[in-house]
Amino acid sequence: MNIEPGCMRSLGGVVMRIHTVFSISLSMIVAGCAIRPLPRDVTRDTTVEIVRKIRCEARRALVDELLRLFERSNFASTKALIP
């Protein structure tokens, strides 16, 4: 199998262009991930207020889920815990 030297050069150029485009695209994607908005840019709440709200929502979701599981339980002692 004989490959002409000019063919290899053009193939190498194509591979190099693909590599360059891929590298630039990847660096743009990674750079986009590094930029994060500050809370004051998105909401009027401070970070402390956001964390407090998340904790309240998580606590409420946990209580709701536990109540749902208690209601579905077949044990009388568990049903007695439901207010």
TORPA-4810 file (N, C-alpha, C, O; in nm, 3 decimals):
<nodes>
NODE_1_0.085_-0.117_0.000_0.000_0.000_0.000_0.090_0.123_0.000_0.164_0.148_0.095_M
NODE_2_0.081_0.198_-0.107_0.163_0.318_-0.121_0.077_0.441_-0.096_-0.028_0.457_-0.159_N
NODE_3_0.121_0.527_-0.007_0.051_0.653_0.021_0.138_0.765_-0.029_0.257_0.772_0.002_I
NODE_4_0.079_0.852_-0.106_0.154_0.964_-0.161_0.185_1.064_-0.051_0.101_1.087_0.035_E
NODE_5_0.303_1.124_-0.051_0.341_1.220_0.053_0.247_1.340_0.060_0.220_1.388_0.170_P
NODE_6_0.199_1.389_-0.049_0.107_1.504_-0.048_-0.024_1.472_0.021_-0.084_1.559_0.085_G
NODE_7_-0.069_1.348_0.009_-0.194_1.304_0.073_-0.179_1.305_0.224_-0.271_1.345_0.295_C
NODE_8_-0.067_1.261_0.274_-0.043_1.258_0.419_-0.039_1.399_0.476_-0.087_1.424_0.587_M
NODE_9_0.020_1.492_0.400_0.026_1.630_0.449_-0.114_1.690_0.460_-0.143_1.759_0.557_R
NODE_10_-0.199_1.664_0.362_-0.334_1.720_0.368_-0.416_1.653_0.479_-0.497_1.719_0.544_S
NODE_11_-0.394_1.524_0.499_-0.463_1.455_0.608_-0.415_1.507_0.743_-0.495_1.527_0.834_L
NODE_12_-0.286_1.530_0.757_-0.232_1.587_0.880_-0.287_1.725_0.907_-0.311_1.761_1.023_G
NODE_13_-0.307_1.803_0.803_-0.364_1.937_0.819_-0.508_1.932_0.867_-0.549_2.012_0.951_G
NODE_14_-0.584_1.837_0.815_-0.723_1.821_0.857_-0.729_1.780_1.003_-0.809_1.834_1.080_V
NODE_15_-0.645_1.686_1.041_-0.642_1.641_1.181_-0.601_1.755_1.272_-0.656_1.772_1.381_V
NODE_16_-0.505_1.835_1.227_-0.460_1.948_1.308_-0.571_2.051_1.324_-0.589_2.106_1.433_M
NODE_17_-0.648_2.077_1.218_-0.759_2.173_1.227_-0.867_2.121_1.321_-0.921_2.196_1.402_R
NODE_18_-0.897_1.992_1.311_-0.998_1.933_1.400_-0.951_1.943_1.545_-1.030_1.975_1.634_I
NODE_19_-0.825_1.915_1.568_-0.768_1.923_1.702_-0.777_2.067_1.754_-0.810_2.088_1.871_H
NODE_20_-0.747_2.164_1.670_-0.751_2.304_1.711_-0.894_2.347_1.745_-0.917_2.410_1.848_T
NODE_21_-0.988_2.312_1.658_-1.129_2.348_1.682_-1.179_2.281_1.810_-1.248_2.344_1.890_V
NODE_22_-1.145_2.155_1.829_-1.187_2.084_1.950_-1.128_2.148_2.074_-1.198_2.166_2.174_F
NODE_23_-1.000_2.183_2.070_-0.934_2.245_2.186_-0.996_2.379_2.221_-1.021_2.408_2.338_S
NODE_24_-1.022_2.461_2.120_-1.084_2.592_2.145_-1.224_2.575_2.200_-1.263_2.645_2.294_I
NODE_25_-1.302_2.483_2.143_-1.438_2.460_2.191_-1.438_2.411_2.335_-1.517_2.458_2.417_S
NODE_26_-1.350_2.318_2.366_-1.343_2.265_2.502_-1.303_2.374_2.602_-1.357_2.381_2.712_L
NODE_27_-1.208_2.458_2.563_-1.166_2.564_2.655_-1.277_2.665_2.679_-1.289_2.718_2.789_S
NODE_28_-1.359_2.692_2.577_-1.472_2.784_2.595_-1.577_2.723_2.687_-1.636_2.793_2.769_M
NODE_29_-1.601_2.594_2.673_-1.700_2.527_2.759_-1.652_2.527_2.903_-1.729_2.558_2.994_I
NODE_30_-1.527_2.493_2.925_-1.473_2.488_3.061_-1.470_2.628_3.122_-1.499_2.643_3.241_V
NODE_31_-1.437_2.728_3.044_-1.436_2.865_3.096_-1.576_2.909_3.134_-1.593_2.983_3.232_A
NODE_32_-1.677_2.865_3.061_-1.815_2.898_3.094_-1.858_2.837_3.225_-1.940_2.895_3.297_G
NODE_33_-1.805_2.721_3.257_-1.839_2.656_3.384_-1.774_2.727_3.502_-1.824_2.718_3.615_C
NODE_34_-1.666_2.795_3.478_-1.594_2.860_3.588_-1.661_2.990_3.631_-1.637_3.039_3.741_A
NODE_35_-1.743_3.046_3.544_-1.809_3.172_3.577_-1.941_3.140_3.645_-2.027_3.075_3.587_I
NODE_36_-1.956_3.187_3.767_-2.081_3.162_3.839_-2.142_3.296_3.879_-2.070_3.389_3.917_R
NODE_37_-2.272_3.305_3.872_-2.336_3.431_3.910_-2.335_3.448_4.061_-2.347_3.351_4.136_P
NODE_38_-2.322_3.569_4.105_-2.333_3.599_4.247_-2.480_3.606_4.284_-2.562_3.645_4.200_L
NODE_39_-2.517_3.570_4.407_-2.658_3.573_4.445_-2.722_3.711_4.424_-2.839_3.718_4.385_P
NODE_40_-2.649_3.816_4.447_-2.708_3.949_4.432_-2.737_3.982_4.286_-2.818_4.071_4.257_R
NODE_41_-2.672_3.910_4.192_-2.699_3.931_4.051_-2.828_3.861_4.007_-2.889_3.900_3.908_D
NODE_42_-2.868_3.760_4.081_-2.984_3.678_4.042_-3.106_3.709_4.128_-3.217_3.722_4.076_V
NODE_43_-3.086_3.719_4.258_-3.197_3.745_4.350_-3.164_3.865_4.437_-3.053_3.918_4.432_T
NODE_44_-3.260_3.906_4.514_-3.237_4.016_4.608_-3.193_3.963_4.745_-3.164_4.041_4.836_R
NODE_45_-3.188_3.830_4.758_-3.153_3.768_4.886_-3.001_3.754_4.901_-2.929_3.742_4.803_D
NODE_46_-2.957_3.757_5.025_-2.816_3.730_5.053_-2.795_3.580_5.056_-2.892_3.503_5.057_T
NODE_47_-2.671_3.538_5.058_-2.640_3.396_5.064_-2.696_3.333_5.191_-2.747_3.221_5.188_T
NODE_48_-2.688_3.404_5.302_-2.739_3.353_5.429_-2.890_3.330_5.420_-2.940_3.229_5.468_V
NODE_49_-2.962_3.423_5.359_-3.108_3.407_5.345_-3.142_3.290_5.253_-3.237_3.217_5.278_E
NODE_50_-3.065_3.273_5.147_-3.089_3.162_5.055_-3.068_3.029_5.127_-3.149_2.938_5.113_I
NODE_51_-2.960_3.018_5.203_-2.933_2.895_5.278_-3.043_2.868_5.379_-3.086_2.753_5.394_V
NODE_52_-3.091_2.971_5.450_-3.198_2.955_5.547_-3.325_2.903_5.479_-3.391_2.813_5.530_R
NODE_53_-3.358_2.960_5.363_-3.477_2.916_5.290_-3.464_2.771_5.243_-3.560_2.694_5.250_K
NODE_54_-3.345_2.735_5.196_-3.324_2.596_5.151_-3.339_2.499_5.268_-3.399_2.393_5.254_I
NODE_55_-3.283_2.537_5.383_-3.296_2.449_5.500_-3.442_2.434_5.543_-3.485_2.324_5.577_R
NODE_56_-3.517_2.544_5.541_-3.659_2.537_5.577_-3.736_2.448_5.480_-3.818_2.366_5.521_C
NODE_57_-3.708_2.464_5.349_-3.778_2.383_5.249_-3.741_2.236_5.263_-3.827_2.149_5.251_E
NODE_58_-3.613_2.207_5.290_-3.570_2.069_5.307_-3.633_2.007_5.431_-3.676_1.891_5.428_A
NODE_59_-3.638_2.083_5.540_-3.700_2.034_5.664_-3.847_2.005_5.641_-3.898_1.902_5.684_R
NODE_60_-3.917_2.095_5.573_-4.060_2.077_5.545_-4.083_1.954_5.457_-4.177_1.878_5.479_R
NODE_61_-3.997_1.936_5.357_-4.011_1.819_5.269_-3.987_1.690_5.345_-4.055_1.590_5.322_A
NODE_62_-3.891_1.691_5.435_-3.863_1.572_5.517_-3.980_1.539_5.608_-4.019_1.423_5.620_L
NODE_63_-4.036_1.640_5.673_-4.152_1.618_5.761_-4.270_1.566_5.680_-4.338_1.473_5.723_V
NODE_64_-4.296_1.625_5.565_-4.407_1.579_5.480_-4.388_1.434_5.438_-4.483_1.355_5.440_D
NODE_65_-4.266_1.398_5.401_-4.239_1.261_5.358_-4.254_1.163_5.474_-4.310_1.054_5.457_E
NODE_66_-4.205_1.200_5.591_-4.221_1.112_5.708_-4.368_1.093_5.744_-4.410_0.982_5.774_L
NODE_67_-4.446_1.201_5.740_-4.589_1.188_5.767_-4.657_1.097_5.666_-4.743_1.017_5.701_L
NODE_68_-4.618_1.110_5.540_-4.675_1.025_5.435_-4.640_0.878_5.461_-4.725_0.790_5.447_R
NODE_69_-4.515_0.853_5.499_-4.474_0.714_5.528_-4.545_0.660_5.651_-4.584_0.543_5.654_L
NODE_70_-4.562_0.743_5.754_-4.634_0.699_5.874_-4.779_0.665_5.840_-4.832_0.566_5.890_F
NODE_71_-4.843_0.745_5.756_-4.982_0.719_5.719_-4.996_0.588_5.643_-5.098_0.519_5.655_E
NODE_72_-4.896_0.552_5.564_-4.901_0.429_5.485_-4.859_0.306_5.565_-4.874_0.194_5.517_R
NODE_73_-4.808_0.325_5.686_-4.759_0.214_5.767_-4.874_0.126_5.815_-4.987_0.173_5.834_S
NODE_74_-4.843_0.001_5.834_-4.944_-0.094_5.883_-4.933_-0.118_6.033_-5.011_-0.196_6.089_N
NODE_75_-4.839_-0.053_6.098_-4.818_-0.073_6.240_-4.899_0.029_6.321_-4.897_0.149_6.292_F
NODE_76_-4.968_-0.018_6.421_-5.051_0.070_6.504_-4.967_0.169_6.582_-5.007_0.284_6.599_A
NODE_77_-4.849_0.125_6.630_-4.764_0.215_6.706_-4.714_0.332_6.620_-4.695_0.442_6.671_S
NODE_78_-4.693_0.309_6.492_-4.651_0.415_6.402_-4.768_0.509_6.373_-4.750_0.631_6.369_T
NODE_79_-4.886_0.454_6.353_-5.004_0.538_6.327_-5.038_0.624_6.446_-5.098_0.731_6.430_K
NODE_80_-5.002_0.580_6.565_-5.030_0.658_6.685_-4.943_0.784_6.691_-4.976_0.878_6.764_A
NODE_81_-4.835_0.787_6.618_-4.745_0.904_6.616_-4.799_1.019_6.532_-4.755_1.134_6.547_L
NODE_82_-4.894_0.990_6.444_-4.949_1.092_6.354_-5.040_1.185_6.434_-5.129_1.138_6.505_I
NODE_83_-5.018_1.316_6.423_-5.103_1.410_6.499_-5.246_1.413_6.450_-5.329_1.487_6.504_P
</nodes>
